[in-house]
Amino acid sequence: MTELSPTPSHTVGPFYGYALPFPGGGEMAPAGHADAITLHGYVYDGAGAPVPDALVELWQAAPDGSLAGAPGSMRRSPVTGGFLGRNGVDFTGFGRIATDADGHWSARTLPPGAPAAPYVSVCLHARGLLHHLFTRVYFPENAEANATDPLLASLDPSRRETLVARPGSQPGTYRFDIRLQGEGETVFLEFR
C-alpha cells in the first residue's frame, strides 16, 4: 500500500464549482419590479488594486422585514441538470455575484425592511482569504434609524461610513466598495 503525504495545512481547497456562481446570481428582485434598486461596488485588496476573482454573497430581509425568503427560484436545465438561473418571479433575499476583471460586482434587489435600521448582509470569499469575511451594507436615507443601530453606534464615525452605501448617480442606485485592508478598510464582523 502506498502512503500519501499529508496536505499542507495552509493549502486552501478542495475547490468545487457547484453553483459558484450561477446565472442571474445578482438578479434578486423579480423582473420588472418597480421598487428594485441596484447595489454595486468594487472589491479592493490592501494595495488598492481590484480583486477580479472574489465572490460576493448577499442576504437580506424582504421589504416587509420578513426573513423567510422564497425557496425554489433556481431553475435547472431539464437536459443537463445545470443551473439556468432564477425564475425571475420570486424574491429570495439571497444573491451570489462574482466580481469581473475590474473587481466590480452588481446586484438588483429590493430595499430591505426591518423594524430597526435596514441592512444587507454581505459575505465575501476571495483569494488569499482562508476564511470568508462578513460585513453589512446600510443605506444613507435611513440616517435616523442608522444612528440608533447598535453596530453602527459602536463604531468611530470614520469606520462607520465604511458600512453605509453611497447614493449613485442614478435614482435607486447605491455604491458599496469593499476594501480588504489599508486606508478605508471595510468593517468586518466576527461571529462566534
Long-range contacts (C-beta under 8 A, 24 or more apart in sequence): 10-130, 12-130, 19-83, 19-96, 20-55, 20-96, 21-55, 21-96, 21-97, 21-98, 22-74, 22-83, 22-85, 22-96, 23-83, 23-84, 23-85, 24-85, 24-86, 24-88, 25-95, 25-96, 25-97, 25-98, 26-95, 26-96, 26-97, 26-105, 26-106, 26-107, 26-108, 27-85, 27-86, 27-88, 27-95, 27-107, 27-108, 28-58, 28-60, 28-91, 28-92, 28-93, 28-94, 28-95, 28-107, 28-108, 28-109, 28-110, 29-91, 29-108, 29-109, 29-110, 30-88, 30-89, 30-90, 30-91, 31-88, 31-89, 33-91, 33-110, 35-63, 35-110, 35-111, 36-108, 36-109, 36-110, 36-172, 37-108, 37-109, 37-110, 37-111, 37-172, 37-173, 37-174, 38-106, 38-107, 38-108, 38-109, 38-168, 38-170, 38-172, 38-173, 38-174, 39-106, 39-107, 39-109, 39-120, 39-137, 39-165, 39-173, 39-174, 39-176, 40-104, 40-105, 40-106, 40-107, 40-168, 40-173, 40-174, 40-175, 40-176, 41-104, 41-105, 41-165, 41-175, 41-176, 41-177, 41-178, 42-99, 42-102, 42-103, 42-104, 42-105, 42-177, 42-178, 43-99, 43-103, 43-105, 43-124, 43-126, 43-177, 43-178, 43-180, 44-103, 44-177, 44-178, 44-179, 44-180, 45-128, 45-180, 45-181, 46-180, 46-181, 46-182, 47-182, 48-179, 48-182, 49-103, 50-99, 50-102, 50-103, 50-104, 51-99, 51-103, 51-126, 51-127, 51-180, 52-99, 52-100, 52-101, 52-102, 52-103, 53-98, 53-99, 53-126, 53-127, 54-98, 54-99, 54-103, 54-105, 54-124, 54-125, 54-126, 54-127, 54-178, 55-96, 55-97, 55-98, 55-99, 55-124, 55-125, 55-126, 56-95, 56-96, 56-97, 56-98, 56-99, 56-105, 56-107, 56-122, 56-123, 56-124, 56-178, 57-94, 57-95, 57-96, 57-97, 57-122, 57-123, 57-124, 57-125, 58-94, 58-95, 58-96, 58-97, 58-107, 58-109, 58-120, 58-121, 58-122, 59-93, 59-94, 59-120, 59-121, 59-123, 60-93, 60-109, 60-112, 60-119, 60-120, 60-121, 61-93, 61-112, 61-113, 61-114, 61-118, 62-91, 62-93, 62-110, 62-112, 62-113, 63-110, 63-111, 63-112, 63-113, 64-113, 65-112, 65-113, 65-114, 65-115, 65-118, 66-113, 67-93, 69-93, 69-94, 111-139, 116-145, 116-148, 116-149, 117-142, 117-145, 117-146, 117-148, 117-149, 117-152, 118-142, 118-145, 119-149, 119-163, 122-176, 122-178, 124-178, 126-180, 129-180, 133-180, 133-188, 134-188, 134-189, 134-190, 134-191, 135-163, 135-178, 135-186, 135-187, 135-188, 135-189, 136-163, 136-189, 137-163, 137-164, 137-165, 137-174, 137-176, 138-163, 138-164, 138-165, 139-164, 139-165, 139-174, 140-164, 140-165, 140-166, 140-167, 140-174, 151-189, 155-187, 159-187, 160-187, 162-186, 162-187, 163-187
